[in-house]
Amino acid sequence: MPTIVVEVMPKAELLDPQGKAVAGALARLGNNDITGVRVGKRFELTTAGPVDDATLEAVRGIAVDLLSNSVIEDVIGVSVDGEPVAL
Amino acid sequence: MPTIVVEVMPKAELLDPQGKAVAGALARLGNNDITGVRVGKRFELTTAGPVDDATLEAVRGIAVDLLSNSVIEDVIGVSVDGEPVAL
């Protein structure tokens, strides 16, 4: 069964409080190599059949409409079995 | 500045309620291509300097100890500027 991966990250120009919290925790734990952290989401979608153009078109719509909040997040990548596809 | 990406997913053998909810929403919206959804996390770590072996070793530790809950999640990938590195 093919696996489609959709990656969603907070928009670069917005503050990411969750990432800030992780970065703060790292600094408190003594790690000074990491200067910034941003936390996004990774969705794995499984399809029953092969992935054709219609499926990809549907996934692009799902990624923008359902899996991400376009006010604060960007869909930064969609890939099928590890191969990136155009957004 | 190099970007290190850490990908964390719920363990395959565990139920992922968030993914189940997304899959249910997709089915209700009329999409029947997607049969399963799992939701994980994607961390982008920014470093000030170049990424050397010591940095990678630190990141591996961070990924397992701080960025994931090893009871329910697996670190499935670490990459530096798009190049996968060994876990």
Backbone of each chain as nested JSON, in Angstrom:
{
  "chains": [
    {"id": "A", "residues": [
      {"number": 1, "name": "MET", "atoms": {"N": [0.848, -1.197, 0.0], "CA": [0.0, 0.0, 0.0], "C": [0.878, 1.239, 0.0]}},
      {"number": 2, "name": "PRO", "atoms": {"N": [0.692, 2.14, -0.956], "CA": [1.518, 3.347, -0.986], "C": [1.249, 4.224, 0.234]}},
      {"number": 3, "name": "THR", "atoms": {"N": [2.271, 4.906, 0.678], "CA": [2.129, 5.854, 1.775], "C": [2.431, 7.256, 1.261]}},
      {"number": 4, "name": "ILE", "atoms": {"N": [1.493, 8.152, 1.491], "CA": [1.681, 9.549, 1.11], "C": [2.014, 10.327, 2.374]}},
      {"number": 5, "name": "VAL", "atoms": {"N": [3.099, 11.079, 2.34], "CA": [3.494, 11.868, 3.506], "C": [3.236, 13.346, 3.222]}},
      {"number": 6, "name": "VAL", "atoms": {"N": [2.533, 13.993, 4.13], "CA": [2.275, 15.434, 4.027], "C": [2.953, 16.108, 5.211]}},
      {"number": 7, "name": "GLU", "atoms": {"N": [3.781, 17.106, 4.913], "CA": [4.503, 17.814, 5.972], "C": [3.973, 19.231, 6.106]}},
      {"number": 8, "name": "VAL", "atoms": {"N": [3.655, 19.598, 7.324], "CA": [3.071, 20.904, 7.612], "C": [3.925, 21.588, 8.673]}},
      {"number": 9, "name": "MET", "atoms": {"N": [4.317, 22.834, 8.413], "CA": [5.104, 23.577, 9.406], "C": [4.443, 24.923, 9.675]}},
      {"number": 10, "name": "PRO", "atoms": {"N": [4.658, 25.478, 10.876], "CA": [4.167, 26.836, 11.13], "C": [4.849, 27.807, 10.171]}},
      {"number": 11, "name": "LYS", "atoms": {"N": [4.126, 28.82, 9.737], "CA": [4.693, 29.802, 8.807], "C": [5.955, 30.415, 9.403]}},
      {"number": 12, "name": "ALA", "atoms": {"N": [6.942, 30.64, 8.518], "CA": [8.25, 31.113, 8.985], "C": [8.154, 32.458, 9.699]}},
      {"number": 13, "name": "GLU", "atoms": {"N": [7.208, 33.3, 9.274], "CA": [7.155, 34.649, 9.837], "C": [6.386, 34.718, 11.148]}},
      {"number": 14, "name": "LEU", "atoms": {"N": [5.837, 33.58, 11.577], "CA": [5.066, 33.578, 12.823], "C": [5.865, 32.957, 13.953]}},
      {"number": 15, "name": "LEU", "atoms": {"N": [5.615, 33.437, 15.159], "CA": [6.198, 32.837, 16.342], "C": [5.635, 31.435, 16.529]}},
      {"number": 16, "name": "ASP", "atoms": {"N": [6.509, 30.493, 16.879], "CA": [6.061, 29.123, 17.159], "C": [6.296, 28.851, 18.637]}},
      {"number": 17, "name": "PRO", "atoms": {"N": [5.278, 29.034, 19.479], "CA": [5.475, 28.927, 20.934], "C": [5.964, 27.545, 21.362]}},
      {"number": 18, "name": "GLN", "atoms": {"N": [5.469, 26.499, 20.667], "CA": [5.874, 25.146, 21.023], "C": [7.381, 24.964, 20.752]}},
      {"number": 19, "name": "GLY", "atoms": {"N": [7.82, 25.484, 19.607], "CA": [9.242, 25.408, 19.277], "C": [10.097, 26.205, 20.249]}},
      {"number": 20, "name": "LYS", "atoms": {"N": [9.585, 27.388, 20.624], "CA": [10.305, 28.225, 21.597], "C": [10.47, 27.476, 22.913]}},
      {"number": 21, "name": "ALA", "atoms": {"N": [9.414, 26.76, 23.327], "CA": [9.465, 26.014, 24.588], "C": [10.521, 24.918, 24.513]}},
      {"number": 22, "name": "VAL", "atoms": {"N": [10.565, 24.215, 23.367], "CA": [11.562, 23.151, 23.216], "C": [12.966, 23.751, 23.22]}},
      {"number": 23, "name": "ALA", "atoms": {"N": [13.14, 24.858, 22.501], "CA": [14.463, 25.496, 22.45], "C": [14.894, 25.942, 23.848]}},
      {"number": 24, "name": "GLY", "atoms": {"N": [13.933, 26.464, 24.632], "CA": [14.243, 26.867, 25.996], "C": [14.644, 25.685, 26.862]}},
      {"number": 25, "name": "ALA", "atoms": {"N": [13.935, 24.564, 26.677], "CA": [14.247, 23.35, 27.445], "C": [15.645, 22.851, 27.095]}},
      {"number": 26, "name": "LEU", "atoms": {"N": [15.992, 22.895, 25.808], "CA": [17.325, 22.45, 25.382], "C": [18.41, 23.31, 26.031]}},
      {"number": 27, "name": "ALA", "atoms": {"N": [18.189, 24.621, 26.04], "CA": [19.188, 25.521, 26.627], "C": [19.338, 25.244, 28.125]}},
      {"number": 28, "name": "ARG", "atoms": {"N": [18.198, 25.025, 28.8], "CA": [18.256, 24.747, 30.245], "C": [18.962, 23.431, 30.534]}},
      {"number": 29, "name": "LEU", "atoms": {"N": [18.849, 22.466, 29.598], "CA": [19.501, 21.174, 29.78], "C": [20.971, 21.22, 29.387]}},
      {"number": 30, "name": "GLY", "atoms": {"N": [21.444, 22.377, 28.98], "CA": [22.871, 22.53, 28.731], "C": [23.288, 22.37, 27.283]}},
      {"number": 31, "name": "ASN", "atoms": {"N": [22.297, 22.207, 26.38], "CA": [22.657, 22.09, 24.965], "C": [22.638, 23.461, 24.317]}},
      {"number": 32, "name": "ASN", "atoms": {"N": [23.806, 23.902, 23.877], "CA": [23.881, 25.228, 23.278], "C": [24.143, 25.189, 21.776]}},
      {"number": 33, "name": "ASP", "atoms": {"N": [24.161, 23.971, 21.208], "CA": [24.38, 23.851, 19.76], "C": [23.149, 24.293, 18.972]}},
      {"number": 34, "name": "ILE", "atoms": {"N": [21.967, 23.99, 19.522], "CA": [20.718, 24.248, 18.809], "C": [20.228, 25.655, 19.165]}},
      {"number": 35, "name": "THR", "atoms": {"N": [20.09, 26.491, 18.148], "CA": [19.702, 27.875, 18.419], "C": [18.217, 28.127, 18.17]}},
      {"number": 36, "name": "GLY", "atoms": {"N": [17.579, 27.269, 17.395], "CA": [16.163, 27.485, 17.128], "C": [15.453, 26.169, 16.881]}},
      {"number": 37, "name": "VAL", "atoms": {"N": [14.195, 26.101, 17.28], "CA": [13.391, 24.896, 17.058], "C": [12.014, 25.326, 16.556]}},
      {"number": 38, "name": "ARG", "atoms": {"N": [11.545, 24.654, 15.536], "CA": [10.157, 24.836, 15.1], "C": [9.504, 23.459, 15.05]}},
      {"number": 39, "name": "VAL", "atoms": {"N": [8.26, 23.393, 15.474], "CA": [7.574, 22.113, 15.561], "C": [6.403, 22.099, 14.586]}},
      {"number": 40, "name": "GLY", "atoms": {"N": [6.422, 21.135, 13.684], "CA": [5.331, 20.979, 12.729], "C": [4.737, 19.594, 12.808]}},
      {"number": 41, "name": "LYS", "atoms": {"N": [3.977, 19.252, 11.786], "CA": [3.285, 17.968, 11.781], "C": [3.676, 17.16, 10.568]}},
      {"number": 42, "name": "ARG", "atoms": {"N": [3.569, 15.86, 10.729], "CA": [3.866, 14.933, 9.641], "C": [2.73, 13.928, 9.575]}},
      {"number": 43, "name": "PHE", "atoms": {"N": [2.03, 13.934, 8.458], "CA": [0.887, 13.034, 8.277], "C": [1.283, 11.911, 7.342]}},
      {"number": 44, "name": "GLU", "atoms": {"N": [0.98, 10.691, 7.72], "CA": [1.132, 9.553, 6.82], "C": [-0.253, 9.094, 6.4]}},
      {"number": 45, "name": "LEU", "atoms": {"N": [-0.537, 9.194, 5.098], "CA": [-1.828, 8.769, 4.563], "C": [-1.616, 7.468, 3.802]}},
      {"number": 46, "name": "THR", "atoms": {"N": [-2.428, 6.477, 4.094], "CA": [-2.344, 5.199, 3.399], "C": [-3.486, 5.094, 2.405]}},
      {"number": 47, "name": "THR", "atoms": {"N": [-3.175, 4.675, 1.197], "CA": [-4.231, 4.484, 0.206], "C": [-4.401, 2.994, -0.049]}},
      {"number": 48, "name": "ALA", "atoms": {"N": [-5.623, 2.632, -0.432], "CA": [-5.895, 1.214, -0.718], "C": [-5.289, 0.829, -2.061]}},
      {"number": 49, "name": "GLY", "atoms": {"N": [-5.475, 1.673, -3.065], "CA": [-4.987, 1.344, -4.401], "C": [-3.769, 2.151, -4.77]}},
      {"number": 50, "name": "PRO", "atoms": {"N": [-3.357, 2.092, -6.028], "CA": [-2.215, 2.88, -6.481], "C": [-2.542, 4.371, -6.448]}},
      {"number": 51, "name": "VAL", "atoms": {"N": [-1.484, 5.183, -6.369], "CA": [-1.664, 6.636, -6.311], "C": [-1.596, 7.193, -7.729]}},
      {"number": 52, "name": "ASP", "atoms": {"N": [-2.722, 7.667, -8.254], "CA": [-2.713, 8.271, -9.58], "C": [-2.877, 9.787, -9.439]}},
      {"number": 53, "name": "ASP", "atoms": {"N": [-2.987, 10.469, -10.584], "CA": [-3.073, 11.928, -10.568], "C": [-4.298, 12.414, -9.8]}},
      {"number": 54, "name": "ALA", "atoms": {"N": [-5.41, 11.675, -9.922], "CA": [-6.632, 12.095, -9.226], "C": [-6.427, 12.013, -7.708]}},
      {"number": 55, "name": "THR", "atoms": {"N": [-5.759, 10.943, -7.272], "CA": [-5.486, 10.803, -5.845], "C": [-4.612, 11.958, -5.355]}},
      {"number": 56, "name": "LEU", "atoms": {"N": [-3.572, 12.272, -6.139], "CA": [-2.66, 13.353, -5.738], "C": [-3.394, 14.686, -5.673]}},
      {"number": 57, "name": "GLU", "atoms": {"N": [-4.277, 14.902, -6.65], "CA": [-5.042, 16.142, -6.648], "C": [-5.9, 16.208, -5.379]}},
      {"number": 58, "name": "ALA", "atoms": {"N": [-6.512, 15.085, -5.025], "CA": [-7.329, 15.04, -3.812], "C": [-6.47, 15.288, -2.572]}},
      {"number": 59, "name": "VAL", "atoms": {"N": [-5.276, 14.7, -2.567], "CA": [-4.398, 14.855, -1.4], "C": [-3.942, 16.301, -1.256]}},
      {"number": 60, "name": "ARG", "atoms": {"N": [-3.653, 16.952, -2.385], "CA": [-3.269, 18.37, -2.309], "C": [-4.385, 19.186, -1.665]}},
      {"number": 61, "name": "GLY", "atoms": {"N": [-5.628, 18.896, -2.054], "CA": [-6.76, 19.609, -1.466], "C": [-6.904, 19.327, 0.015]}},
      {"number": 62, "name": "ILE", "atoms": {"N": [-6.768, 18.038, 0.365], "CA": [-6.862, 17.648, 1.776], "C": [-5.786, 18.337, 2.606]}},
      {"number": 63, "name": "ALA", "atoms": {"N": [-4.57, 18.378, 2.043], "CA": [-3.438, 18.955, 2.78], "C": [-3.702, 20.414, 3.115]}},
      {"number": 64, "name": "VAL", "atoms": {"N": [-4.249, 21.146, 2.15], "CA": [-4.461, 22.581, 2.351], "C": [-5.723, 22.846, 3.178]}},
      {"number": 65, "name": "ASP", "atoms": {"N": [-6.774, 22.073, 2.936], "CA": [-8.065, 22.371, 3.555], "C": [-8.24, 21.738, 4.921]}},
      {"number": 66, "name": "LEU", "atoms": {"N": [-7.707, 20.517, 5.089], "CA": [-8.042, 19.767, 6.298], "C": [-6.843, 19.559, 7.217]}},
      {"number": 67, "name": "LEU", "atoms": {"N": [-5.662, 19.325, 6.624], "CA": [-4.505, 18.957, 7.445], "C": [-3.711, 20.168, 7.924]}},
      {"number": 68, "name": "SER", "atoms": {"N": [-3.941, 21.312, 7.32], "CA": [-3.209, 22.499, 7.761], "C": [-4.173, 23.656, 7.927]}},
      {"number": 69, "name": "ASN", "atoms": {"N": [-3.787, 24.579, 8.756], "CA": [-4.526, 25.823, 8.951], "C": [-3.761, 26.896, 8.192]}},
      {"number": 70, "name": "SER", "atoms": {"N": [-4.298, 27.32, 7.047], "CA": [-3.508, 28.173, 6.151], "C": [-3.235, 29.552, 6.738]}},
      {"number": 71, "name": "VAL", "atoms": {"N": [-3.912, 29.907, 7.825], "CA": [-3.621, 31.197, 8.464], "C": [-2.258, 31.154, 9.156]}},
      {"number": 72, "name": "ILE", "atoms": {"N": [-1.935, 30.016, 9.746], "CA": [-0.706, 29.943, 10.54], "C": [0.279, 28.889, 10.061]}},
      {"number": 73, "name": "GLU", "atoms": {"N": [-0.136, 28.05, 9.099], "CA": [0.735, 26.944, 8.699], "C": [0.881, 26.881, 7.185]}},
      {"number": 74, "name": "ASP", "atoms": {"N": [1.993, 26.304, 6.734], "CA": [2.224, 26.028, 5.327], "C": [2.386, 24.529, 5.129]}},
      {"number": 75, "name": "VAL", "atoms": {"N": [1.839, 24.025, 4.012], "CA": [2.165, 22.668, 3.59], "C": [3.503, 22.754, 2.878]}},
      {"number": 76, "name": "ILE", "atoms": {"N": [4.541, 22.167, 3.455], "CA": [5.87, 22.344, 2.857], "C": [6.283, 21.157, 2.002]}},
      {"number": 77, "name": "GLY", "atoms": {"N": [5.574, 20.051, 2.092], "CA": [5.972, 18.928, 1.256], "C": [4.922, 17.842, 1.195]}},
      {"number": 78, "name": "VAL", "atoms": {"N": [4.811, 17.242, 0.023], "CA": [3.992, 16.049, -0.163], "C": [4.863, 15.045, -0.899]}},
      {"number": 79, "name": "SER", "atoms": {"N": [4.93, 13.827, -0.408], "CA": [5.73, 12.816, -1.099], "C": [4.994, 11.486, -1.085]}},
      {"number": 80, "name": "VAL", "atoms": {"N": [5.252, 10.692, -2.11], "CA": [4.638, 9.371, -2.233], "C": [5.751, 8.34, -2.164]}},
      {"number": 81, "name": "ASP", "atoms": {"N": [5.711, 7.499, -1.146], "CA": [6.743, 6.481, -0.948], "C": [8.146, 7.079, -1.039]}},
      {"number": 82, "name": "GLY", "atoms": {"N": [8.311, 8.258, -0.452], "CA": [9.624, 8.89, -0.394], "C": [9.952, 9.794, -1.562]}},
      {"number": 83, "name": "GLU", "atoms": {"N": [9.164, 9.749, -2.642], "CA": [9.417, 10.602, -3.807], "C": [8.599, 11.886, -3.692]}},
      {"number": 84, "name": "PRO", "atoms": {"N": [9.249, 13.053, -3.637], "CA": [8.487, 14.306, -3.547], "C": [7.626, 14.518, -4.788]}},
      {"number": 85, "name": "VAL", "atoms": {"N": [6.441, 15.056, -4.594], "CA": [5.592, 15.425, -5.723], "C": [5.33, 16.923, -5.639]}},
      {"number": 86, "name": "ALA", "atoms": {"N": [4.992, 17.517, -6.784], "CA": [4.727, 18.952, -6.806], "C": [3.51, 19.266, -5.949]}},
      {"number": 87, "name": "LEU", "atoms": {"N": [3.559, 20.416, -5.279], "CA": [2.431, 20.809, -4.425], "C": [1.292, 21.364, -5.288]}}
    ]},
    {"id": "B", "residues": [
      {"number": 1, "name": "MET", "atoms": {"N": [22.677, 28.747, 7.779], "CA": [22.579, 27.934, 8.999], "C": [21.986, 26.575, 8.657]}},
      {"number": 2, "name": "PRO", "atoms": {"N": [22.662, 25.488, 9.0], "CA": [22.114, 24.166, 8.678], "C": [20.822, 23.912, 9.456]}},
      {"number": 3, "name": "THR", "atoms": {"N": [19.924, 23.17, 8.824], "CA": [18.681, 22.784, 9.481], "C": [18.65, 21.266, 9.641]}},
      {"number": 4, "name": "ILE", "atoms": {"N": [18.442, 20.833, 10.874], "CA": [18.329, 19.404, 11.156], "C": [16.852, 19.089, 11.341]}},
      {"number": 5, "name": "VAL", "atoms": {"N": [16.368, 18.085, 10.606], "CA": [14.96, 17.707, 10.711], "C": [14.864, 16.379, 11.456]}},
      {"number": 6, "name": "VAL", "atoms": {"N": [14.042, 16.345, 12.486], "CA": [13.785, 15.11, 13.24], "C": [12.316, 14.747, 13.051]}},
      {"number": 7, "name": "GLU", "atoms": {"N": [12.069, 13.523, 12.611], "CA": [10.699, 13.074, 12.377], "C": [10.312, 12.025, 13.409]}},
      {"number": 8, "name": "VAL", "atoms": {"N": [9.17, 12.242, 14.024], "CA": [8.682, 11.354, 15.095], "C": [7.275, 10.893, 14.729]}},
      {"number": 9, "name": "MET", "atoms": {"N": [7.053, 9.596, 14.782], "CA": [5.71, 9.061, 14.494], "C": [5.259, 8.156, 15.637]}},
      {"number": 10, "name": "PRO", "atoms": {"N": [3.925, 8.055, 15.839], "CA": [3.441, 7.087, 16.828], "C": [3.853, 5.68, 16.41]}},
      {"number": 11, "name": "LYS", "atoms": {"N": [4.157, 4.842, 17.368], "CA": [4.575, 3.467, 17.062], "C": [3.51, 2.77, 16.231]}},
      {"number": 12, "name": "ALA", "atoms": {"N": [3.961, 1.966, 15.259], "CA": [3.039, 1.34, 14.303], "C": [2.026, 0.437, 15.003]}},
      {"number": 13, "name": "GLU", "atoms": {"N": [2.436, -0.191, 16.105], "CA": [1.545, -1.158, 16.745], "C": [0.539, -0.501, 17.696]}},
      {"number": 14, "name": "LEU", "atoms": {"N": [0.628, 0.805, 17.85], "CA": [-0.303, 1.483, 18.758], "C": [-1.375, 2.221, 17.98]}},
      {"number": 15, "name": "LEU", "atoms": {"N": [-2.557, 2.312, 18.571], "CA": [-3.634, 3.108, 17.99], "C": [-3.236, 4.577, 18.025]}},
      {"number": 16, "name": "ASP", "atoms": {"N": [-3.543, 5.294, 16.943], "CA": [-3.266, 6.737, 16.891], "C": [-4.609, 7.457, 16.812]}},
      {"number": 17, "name": "PRO", "atoms": {"N": [-5.149, 7.881, 17.952], "CA": [-6.508, 8.455, 17.959], "C": [-6.632, 9.691, 17.064]}},
      {"number": 18, "name": "GLN", "atoms": {"N": [-5.569, 10.512, 17.028], "CA": [-5.601, 11.719, 16.206], "C": [-5.727, 11.341, 14.728]}},
      {"number": 19, "name": "GLY", "atoms": {"N": [-4.937, 10.348, 14.323], "CA": [-5.007, 9.883, 12.941], "C": [-6.365, 9.275, 12.617]}},
      {"number": 20, "name": "LYS", "atoms": {"N": [-6.911, 8.51, 13.568], "CA": [-8.244, 7.925, 13.376], "C": [-9.273, 9.021, 13.161]}},
      {"number": 21, "name": "ALA", "atoms": {"N": [-9.156, 10.106, 13.931], "CA": [-10.113, 11.21, 13.802], "C": [-10.008, 11.851, 12.42]}},
      {"number": 22, "name": "VAL", "atoms": {"N": [-8.78, 12.051, 11.933], "CA": [-8.597, 12.644, 10.606], "C": [-9.161, 11.712, 9.542]}},
      {"number": 23, "name": "ALA", "atoms": {"N": [-8.868, 10.41, 9.667], "CA": [-9.37, 9.45, 8.686], "C": [-10.901, 9.444, 8.684]}},
      {"number": 24, "name": "GLY", "atoms": {"N": [-11.5, 9.528, 9.873], "CA": [-12.955, 9.578, 9.955], "C": [-13.514, 10.83, 9.303]}},
      {"number": 25, "name": "ALA", "atoms": {"N": [-12.837, 11.962, 9.511], "CA": [-13.276, 13.219, 8.896], "C": [-13.192, 13.129, 7.378]}},
      {"number": 26, "name": "LEU", "atoms": {"N": [-12.115, 12.536, 6.867], "CA": [-11.969, 12.377, 5.421], "C": [-13.106, 11.549, 4.853]}},
      {"number": 27, "name": "ALA", "atoms": {"N": [-13.437, 10.442, 5.516], "CA": [-14.51, 9.577, 5.034], "C": [-15.837, 10.331, 5.045]}},
      {"number": 28, "name": "ARG", "atoms": {"N": [-16.09, 11.088, 6.111], "CA": [-17.346, 11.845, 6.186], "C": [-17.427, 12.911, 5.099]}},
      {"number": 29, "name": "LEU", "atoms": {"N": [-16.258, 13.461, 4.698], "CA": [-16.237, 14.485, 3.65], "C": [-16.296, 13.865, 2.261]}},
      {"number": 30, "name": "GLY", "atoms": {"N": [-16.38, 12.557, 2.193], "CA": [-16.575, 11.914, 0.906], "C": [-15.327, 11.413, 0.236]}},
      {"number": 31, "name": "ASN", "atoms": {"N": [-14.19, 11.49, 0.933], "CA": [-12.959, 10.979, 0.333], "C": [-12.757, 9.528, 0.749]}},
      {"number": 32, "name": "ASN", "atoms": {"N": [-12.796, 8.637, -0.217], "CA": [-12.65, 7.219, 0.104], "C": [-11.331, 6.636, -0.385]}},
      {"number": 33, "name": "ASP", "atoms": {"N": [-10.455, 7.495, -0.943], "CA": [-9.151, 7.009, -1.416], "C": [-8.227, 6.697, -0.239]}},
      {"number": 34, "name": "ILE", "atoms": {"N": [-8.322, 7.51, 0.803], "CA": [-7.4, 7.386, 1.93], "C": [-7.987, 6.415, 2.947]}},
      {"number": 35, "name": "THR", "atoms": {"N": [-7.263, 5.347, 3.219], "CA": [-7.807, 4.338, 4.133], "C": [-7.238, 4.456, 5.548]}},
      {"number": 36, "name": "GLY", "atoms": {"N": [-6.11, 5.116, 5.679], "CA": [-5.541, 5.244, 7.013], "C": [-4.728, 6.516, 7.146]}},
      {"number": 37, "name": "VAL", "atoms": {"N": [-4.736, 7.092, 8.345], "CA": [-3.966, 8.309, 8.599], "C": [-3.243, 8.145, 9.925]}},
      {"number": 38, "name": "ARG", "atoms": {"N": [-1.993, 8.492, 9.948], "CA": [-1.266, 8.571, 11.211], "C": [-0.634, 9.958, 11.299]}},
      {"number": 39, "name": "VAL", "atoms": {"N": [-0.649, 10.534, 12.492], "CA": [-0.172, 11.9, 12.666], "C": [1.052, 11.901, 13.574]}},
      {"number": 40, "name": "GLY", "atoms": {"N": [2.14, 12.415, 13.06], "CA": [3.359, 12.519, 13.847], "C": [3.855, 13.947, 13.897]}},
      {"number": 41, "name": "LYS", "atoms": {"N": [5.103, 14.081, 14.317], "CA": [5.674, 15.418, 14.479], "C": [6.914, 15.58, 13.627]}},
      {"number": 42, "name": "ARG", "atoms": {"N": [7.166, 16.815, 13.27], "CA": [8.341, 17.142, 12.476], "C": [9.011, 18.344, 13.139]}},
      {"number": 43, "name": "PHE", "atoms": {"N": [10.233, 18.129, 13.613], "CA": [10.968, 19.185, 14.298], "C": [12.053, 19.719, 13.377]}},
      {"number": 44, "name": "GLU", "atoms": {"N": [12.149, 21.037, 13.282], "CA": [13.264, 21.663, 12.563], "C": [14.17, 22.32, 13.596]}},
      {"number": 45, "name": "LEU", "atoms": {"N": [15.399, 21.826, 13.684], "CA": [16.362, 22.381, 14.626], "C": [17.388, 23.188, 13.838]}},
      {"number": 46, "name": "THR", "atoms": {"N": [17.627, 24.404, 14.263], "CA": [18.606, 25.249, 13.604], "C": [19.862, 25.318, 14.458]}},
      {"number": 47, "name": "THR", "atoms": {"N": [21.014, 25.159, 13.831], "CA": [22.263, 25.269, 14.567], "C": [22.989, 26.529, 14.141]}},
      {"number": 48, "name": "ALA", "atoms": {"N": [23.784, 27.069, 15.06], "CA": [24.525, 28.293, 14.746], "C": [25.701, 27.966, 13.835]}},
      {"number": 49, "name": "GLY", "atoms": {"N": [26.422, 26.896, 14.16], "CA": [27.611, 26.566, 13.379], "C": [27.378, 25.354, 12.502]}},
      {"number": 50, "name": "PRO", "atoms": {"N": [28.433, 24.838, 11.9], "CA": [28.312, 23.64, 11.072], "C": [27.933, 22.423, 11.915]}},
      {"number": 51, "name": "VAL", "atoms": {"N": [27.337, 21.426, 11.263], "CA": [26.899, 20.217, 11.962], "C": [28.017, 19.177, 11.878]}},
      {"number": 52, "name": "ASP", "atoms": {"N": [28.652, 18.896, 13.011], "CA": [29.698, 17.867, 13.021], "C": [29.182, 16.626, 13.754]}},
      {"number": 53, "name": "ASP", "atoms": {"N": [30.07, 15.646, 13.915], "CA": [29.649, 14.389, 14.524], "C": [29.139, 14.592, 15.951]}},
      {"number": 54, "name": "ALA", "atoms": {"N": [29.774, 15.518, 16.681], "CA": [29.338, 15.756, 18.055], "C": [27.925, 16.328, 18.083]}},
      {"number": 55, "name": "THR", "atoms": {"N": [27.652, 17.242, 17.148], "CA": [26.307, 17.813, 17.072], "C": [25.285, 16.723, 16.769]}},
      {"number": 56, "name": "LEU", "atoms": {"N": [25.619, 15.858, 15.804], "CA": [24.69, 14.787, 15.434], "C": [24.44, 13.85, 16.604]}},
      {"number": 57, "name": "GLU", "atoms": {"N": [25.517, 13.551, 17.342], "CA": [25.362, 12.674, 18.509], "C": [24.416, 13.324, 19.523]}},
      {"number": 58, "name": "ALA", "atoms": {"N": [24.596, 14.629, 19.717], "CA": [23.715, 15.353, 20.64], "C": [22.272, 15.337, 20.143]}},
      {"number": 59, "name": "VAL", "atoms": {"N": [22.11, 15.529, 18.83], "CA": [20.75, 15.564, 18.267], "C": [20.077, 14.207, 18.411]}},
      {"number": 60, "name": "ARG", "atoms": {"N": [20.833, 13.12, 18.207], "CA": [20.246, 11.788, 18.385], "C": [19.73, 11.624, 19.806]}},
      {"number": 61, "name": "GLY", "atoms": {"N": [20.524, 12.084, 20.773], "CA": [20.097, 12.001, 22.168], "C": [18.863, 12.844, 22.429]}},
      {"number": 62, "name": "ILE", "atoms": {"N": [18.862, 14.069, 21.9], "CA": [17.721, 14.969, 22.067], "C": [16.469, 14.351, 21.468]}},
      {"number": 63, "name": "ALA", "atoms": {"N": [16.623, 13.761, 20.267], "CA": [15.473, 13.196, 19.561], "C": [14.814, 12.107, 20.397]}},
      {"number": 64, "name": "VAL", "atoms": {"N": [15.644, 11.263, 21.01], "CA": [15.099, 10.134, 21.765], "C": [14.614, 10.566, 23.15]}},
      {"number": 65, "name": "ASP", "atoms": {"N": [15.364, 11.473, 23.789], "CA": [15.061, 11.807, 25.18], "C": [14.037, 12.92, 25.329]}},
      {"number": 66, "name": "LEU", "atoms": {"N": [14.083, 13.903, 24.422], "CA": [13.282, 15.111, 24.639], "C": [12.177, 15.28, 23.605]}},
      {"number": 67, "name": "LEU", "atoms": {"N": [12.459, 14.945, 22.351], "CA": [11.493, 15.232, 21.283], "C": [10.481, 14.106, 21.078]}},
      {"number": 68, "name": "SER", "atoms": {"N": [10.763, 12.929, 21.619], "CA": [9.819, 11.83, 21.454], "C": [9.596, 11.144, 22.796]}},
      {"number": 69, "name": "ASN", "atoms": {"N": [8.44, 10.524, 22.909], "CA": [8.112, 9.712, 24.075], "C": [8.281, 8.256, 23.652]}},
      {"number": 70, "name": "SER", "atoms": {"N": [9.372, 7.629, 24.111], "CA": [9.724, 6.317, 23.56], "C": [8.714, 5.231, 23.909]}},
      {"number": 71, "name": "VAL", "atoms": {"N": [7.799, 5.51, 24.827], "CA": [6.759, 4.522, 25.139], "C": [5.759, 4.413, 23.983]}},
      {"number": 72, "name": "ILE", "atoms": {"N": [5.465, 5.536, 23.354], "CA": [4.414, 5.537, 22.327], "C": [4.894, 6.005, 20.963]}},
      {"number": 73, "name": "GLU", "atoms": {"N": [6.127, 6.517, 20.881], "CA": [6.582, 7.092, 19.615], "C": [7.952, 6.553, 19.227]}},
      {"number": 74, "name": "ASP", "atoms": {"N": [8.213, 6.578, 17.913], "CA": [9.527, 6.237, 17.389], "C": [10.099, 7.436, 16.651]}},
      {"number": 75, "name": "VAL", "atoms": {"N": [11.415, 7.634, 16.791], "CA": [12.117, 8.591, 15.933], "C": [12.378, 7.858, 14.625]}},
      {"number": 76, "name": "ILE", "atoms": {"N": [11.726, 8.297, 13.535], "CA": [11.855, 7.533, 12.287], "C": [12.858, 8.136, 11.343]}},
      {"number": 77, "name": "GLY", "atoms": {"N": [13.312, 9.361, 11.601], "CA": [14.28, 9.925, 10.677], "C": [14.949, 11.162, 11.224]}},
      {"number": 78, "name": "VAL", "atoms": {"N": [16.236, 11.3, 10.928], "CA": [16.983, 12.527, 11.212], "C": [17.709, 12.885, 9.932]}},
      {"number": 79, "name": "SER", "atoms": {"N": [17.587, 14.125, 9.497], "CA": [18.298, 14.525, 8.285], "C": [18.877, 15.921, 8.478]}},
      {"number": 80, "name": "VAL", "atoms": {"N": [19.981, 16.168, 7.789], "CA": [20.645, 17.467, 7.846], "C": [20.573, 18.081, 6.456]}},
      {"number": 81, "name": "ASP", "atoms": {"N": [19.887, 19.218, 6.34], "CA": [19.71, 19.88, 5.04], "C": [19.238, 18.896, 3.973]}},
      {"number": 82, "name": "GLY", "atoms": {"N": [18.317, 18.027, 4.354], "CA": [17.717, 17.106, 3.394], "C": [18.435, 15.78, 3.236]}},
      {"number": 83, "name": "GLU", "atoms": {"N": [19.652, 15.669, 3.773], "CA": [20.4, 14.414, 3.664], "C": [20.143, 13.561, 4.899]}},
      {"number": 84, "name": "PRO", "atoms": {"N": [19.573, 12.36, 4.751], "CA": [19.329, 11.509, 5.916], "C": [20.648, 11.107, 6.592]}},
      {"number": 85, "name": "VAL", "atoms": {"N": [20.638, 11.055, 7.911], "CA": [21.801, 10.557, 8.637], "C": [21.366, 9.34, 9.445]}},
      {"number": 86, "name": "ALA", "atoms": {"N": [22.323, 8.497, 9.796], "CA": [22.004, 7.292, 10.569], "C": [21.455, 7.692, 11.93]}},
      {"number": 87, "name": "LEU", "atoms": {"N": [20.503, 6.899, 12.42], "CA": [19.92, 7.192, 13.741], "C": [20.856, 6.728, 14.852]}}
    ]}
  ]
}
